[in-house]
Amino acid sequence: MAKIAVELERALTRRKQLGGQGRTEPRIIARGSGWTVADVVCTCGPQDHAFEEQHSNYALAMVVAGTFQYRSSLGQGFMTPGSLMLGNEGQCYQCGHEHGEGDRCVAFGYEPEYFERLAADTGVRGRLNFTVPMLAPSRRLARLVARASIGVTGSVDVAWEELAVGVAAHAVTRAAGIAPDLKELPSNAMARVTRTVRAIERNPEAAHTLGGLARQAGLSPYHFLRTFDHLTGVTPHQYVLHARLREAAVRLATEPGKVLDIALDCGFGDVSNFNRAFRAEFRANPRSFRKT
């Protein structure tokens, strides 16, 4: 299981032992003038009723473990590890766990004046409003997600203000080029892909194949590929690669093991392929990344 998901699993185990409803527990880990960062562990599941909430400020939440459905006036987002939830100030929303229990996010909150000043620095003028509910995992986002994941382990100091600025800039510039997509997929399609994503996150190092994942989801390879890509924004192969590299990045920063051993443990059969993929994902080789 990915290292970053261990605390989530412990919280879910405690909830089962104690009983009662699932809940969201935010823990502020950094704050400054106009911004905050929180480690948010949610133990809600299919048995818990989703209720309407409201973003008090601009909100960007990186998913680092688990999955959930995010709904707002902008549409529906299927949130998976590596994706980024977008929230406008004052916007109402719901988060649901119809198809699996729990999630863990690193949530960045920005006061409107602070966020709009950042947006202006990127070239956006006037009042900013996101027009899409989320951003799918991507290579550009991967390094930011890895840094946040490493930071919440508590074993390495992270420059949270720099990361908060970087996440905001990425969200503003990338979301500006994406047209809204308000199409809904059948609930059973999302349930099938949820099971697949969670299976990958539990064992990213396993030999996942398109055919095997499609069989687990109960779909043909063709329909599974189209559905998975539509909901997550990446192909199954790309998702597995992102998951393995995230796990490797966290372990490199928090464990003393050899690069070769970590690469093999994370599902890479060849260290040269691992080094190439890691450099492409994080713009640094594994040894340099470990020192940052």
C-alpha positions in Angstrom: 0.0 0.0 0.0 1.2 3.5 -0.8 2.9 5.1 2.2 0.8 8.2 2.1 -2.5 6.2 2.5 -1.5 4.6 5.8 -2.9 7.3 8.0 -6.2 7.2 6.1 -6.4 3.5 6.6 -5.8 3.9 10.3 -8.6 6.5 10.5 -11.0 4.2 8.7 -10.1 1.3 11.1 -10.7 3.6 14.1 -14.1 4.6 12.7 -15.1 1.0 12.3 -14.0 0.1 15.8 -15.8 3.1 17.4 -18.8 3.1 15.1 -20.8 6.3 14.3 -20.8 8.4 11.2 -17.9 9.3 9.0 -16.4 12.7 9.3 -13.9 15.1 7.8 -11.0 16.1 10.0 -8.9 19.0 8.8 -5.5 19.7 10.5 -4.0 23.1 9.7 -0.3 22.4 9.0 0.8 25.9 7.7 -0.7 29.4 7.3 0.3 32.9 6.3 -1.1 36.2 5.4 -3.9 35.2 3.0 -3.4 31.5 2.7 -3.7 28.2 4.7 -2.7 24.6 4.1 -4.5 21.7 5.8 -4.1 17.9 5.9 -7.7 16.7 5.5 -8.6 13.1 6.3 -12.2 12.1 5.6 -13.7 8.8 6.8 -17.1 9.0 5.1 -18.3 6.2 2.9 -21.4 5.0 1.0 -23.5 4.8 4.1 -23.0 8.5 4.9 -25.2 11.2 3.5 -23.5 13.9 1.4 -24.6 17.3 2.5 -24.1 20.8 0.9 -21.2 22.9 2.0 -19.8 26.2 0.8 -16.3 27.4 0.1 -15.6 30.4 2.3 -12.5 31.3 0.2 -10.9 30.0 -3.0 -10.1 26.4 -2.4 -7.7 24.0 -4.1 -7.4 20.4 -2.8 -4.9 17.9 -3.9 -6.1 14.3 -3.5 -3.2 12.1 -2.1 -5.2 9.0 -1.2 -8.7 7.6 -1.7 -11.4 8.8 -4.1 -14.6 10.8 -3.9 -17.2 12.6 -6.1 -17.1 16.4 -6.1 -20.3 18.2 -7.3 -20.8 21.9 -7.7 -22.5 24.3 -10.1 -19.5 23.8 -12.4 -20.3 20.1 -12.9 -19.1 16.8 -11.5 -15.5 15.8 -10.8 -14.2 12.3 -10.1 -11.4 13.0 -7.6 -8.5 10.5 -7.6 -5.0 10.7 -6.2 -3.0 13.3 -8.2 -6.0 15.4 -9.2 -6.8 18.9 -8.0 -10.2 20.1 -6.8 -11.2 23.7 -7.7 -13.5 25.8 -5.7 -14.6 29.4 -6.1 -15.2 31.7 -3.2 -18.9 31.4 -2.0 -19.5 28.4 -4.2 -21.8 25.6 -2.8 -20.7 22.0 -3.3 -21.1 18.4 -2.2 -18.5 15.6 -1.7 -19.7 12.0 -1.9 -18.3 8.6 -1.3 -20.9 6.5 -3.0 -18.4 3.8 -4.2 -15.7 3.7 -1.6 -14.6 4.8 1.9 -12.4 7.7 2.8 -10.0 10.1 1.2 -7.0 12.3 2.2 -6.3 15.7 0.7 -3.9 18.5 1.1 -6.2 21.5 1.0 -5.0 25.0 0.1 -7.3 27.9 1.1 -6.8 31.5 -0.2 -8.5 34.7 0.8 -10.0 36.4 -2.3 -7.7 39.4 -2.4 -4.6 37.3 -2.1 -5.7 34.7 -4.7 -6.8 37.3 -7.2 -3.5 39.1 -6.8 -1.7 35.8 -7.7 -4.1 35.3 -10.6 -3.3 38.8 -11.9 0.4 38.0 -11.7 -0.2 35.1 -14.1 -2.0 37.3 -16.6 -5.6 36.9 -15.5 -7.4 40.2 -15.0 -10.5 41.0 -13.0 -12.5 38.7 -10.7 -11.5 35.1 -11.2 -13.9 32.3 -11.4 -13.0 28.7 -12.2 -15.3 27.2 -14.9 -14.4 23.5 -14.3 -14.7 21.6 -11.1 -11.3 19.9 -11.1 -8.0 19.2 -12.9 -7.0 15.7 -13.8 -3.5 14.3 -12.9 -0.8 15.5 -15.1 3.0 15.7 -15.4 3.0 19.4 -14.6 1.0 18.8 -11.5 2.9 15.7 -10.4 5.8 17.5 -8.8 3.5 19.7 -6.7 1.5 16.7 -5.6 4.7 14.8 -4.6 6.0 17.8 -2.6 2.7 18.1 -0.7 2.5 14.3 -0.1 6.0 14.4 1.3 5.2 17.4 3.5 2.2 15.8 5.2 4.4 12.8 6.3 6.1 15.2 8.6 9.5 13.7 7.9 10.8 16.5 5.6 10.3 20.2 5.8 8.4 21.8 2.9 8.3 25.4 1.9 4.5 25.6 2.2 4.1 29.2 1.1 6.1 28.6 -2.1 4.0 25.5 -2.7 0.7 27.4 -2.1 1.8 30.0 -4.7 2.9 27.3 -7.2 -0.4 25.4 -6.8 -2.5 28.5 -7.3 -0.5 29.6 -10.4 -0.8 26.1 -11.9 -4.6 26.0 -11.3 -5.2 29.4 -12.7 -3.2 29.0 -15.9 -4.2 25.4 -16.6 -7.9 25.8 -15.9 -8.0 28.9 -18.2 -7.4 26.6 -21.2 -10.1 24.0 -20.3 -13.7 24.3 -21.5 -16.4 23.1 -19.0 -17.7 19.6 -19.5 -21.0 19.1 -17.7 -21.8 15.6 -19.1 -22.7 13.0 -16.5 -21.8 9.4 -16.7 -23.9 6.5 -15.4 -23.3 5.9 -11.7 -22.3 2.3 -12.3 -19.5 3.5 -14.6 -18.1 5.7 -11.8 -18.4 2.8 -9.3 -16.4 0.5 -11.6 -13.6 3.0 -12.2 -13.5 3.8 -8.5 -12.8 0.2 -7.7 -10.1 0.2 -10.3 -8.4 3.3 -9.0 -8.4 2.1 -5.4 -7.0 -1.3 -6.5 -4.1 0.5 -8.3 -3.5 2.8 -5.3 -3.4 -0.2 -2.9 -0.8 -1.9 -5.0 0.8 0.4 -7.6 3.7 -2.0 -8.0 1.5 -4.9 -9.3 1.5 -5.9 -12.9 -1.6 -4.1 -14.0 -2.7 -4.7 -17.6 -5.5 -3.1 -19.5 -7.2 -6.5 -19.9 -6.9 -7.4 -16.3 -8.2 -4.0 -15.1 -11.1 -4.2 -17.6 -12.0 -7.6 -16.3 -12.0 -6.3 -12.7 -14.3 -3.5 -13.8 -16.6 -5.8 -15.7 -16.1 -3.9 -19.0 -14.6 -4.7 -22.3 -11.1 -3.2 -22.8 -12.4 -0.7 -25.3 -15.2 0.6 -23.1 -13.1 0.5 -20.0 -10.3 2.5 -21.6 -12.8 5.2 -22.8 -14.6 5.3 -19.4 -11.4 5.5 -17.4 -9.9 8.2 -19.6 -13.1 10.2 -19.5 -13.5 10.1 -15.7 -9.8 10.5 -14.6 -8.4 12.5 -17.5 -5.6 9.9 -18.2 -5.3 6.4 -19.6 -5.0 3.4 -17.2 -1.3 3.0 -18.1 -0.6 6.6 -17.4 -2.5 6.4 -14.1 -0.4 3.4 -13.0 2.8 5.2 -14.0 1.8 8.3 -12.0 0.9 6.2 -9.0 4.2 4.4 -9.0 6.2 7.6 -9.4 4.3 9.3 -6.6 5.1 6.4 -4.3 8.7 6.3 -5.3 9.1 10.1 -4.7 7.6 9.9 -1.2 9.8 6.9 -0.3 12.9 8.6 -1.7 12.3 11.6 0.5 11.4 9.7 3.6 13.3 6.5 3.6 17.1 5.7 3.4 16.8 2.8 1.0 18.8 2.5 -2.2 17.3 4.0 -5.4 17.4 0.6 -7.1 15.5 -1.1 -4.3 12.8 1.6 -4.2 12.4 1.5 -8.0 12.0 -2.3 -7.9 9.6 -2.2 -5.0 7.4 0.4 -6.8 7.0 -1.8 -9.9 9.8 -0.7 -12.2 11.7 -3.7 -13.6 14.5 -1.6 -15.0 16.3 1.2 -13.2 17.2 3.0 -16.4 13.5 3.2 -17.3 12.7 4.3 -13.8 15.3 7.1 -14.0 13.9 8.3 -17.4 10.3 8.3 -16.1 11.3 10.0 -12.9 13.2 12.8 -14.6 10.3 13.3 -17.0 7.8 13.4 -14.2 9.7 15.5 -11.6 12.3 17.3 -13.7 15.1 15.9 -11.5 16.9 12.5 -11.2 16.0 10.4 -8.2 19.2 11.3 -6.3 18.8 15.0 -6.8 15.2 14.8 -5.9 16.1 13.1 -2.6 18.4 16.1 -1.7 15.8 18.8 -2.3 
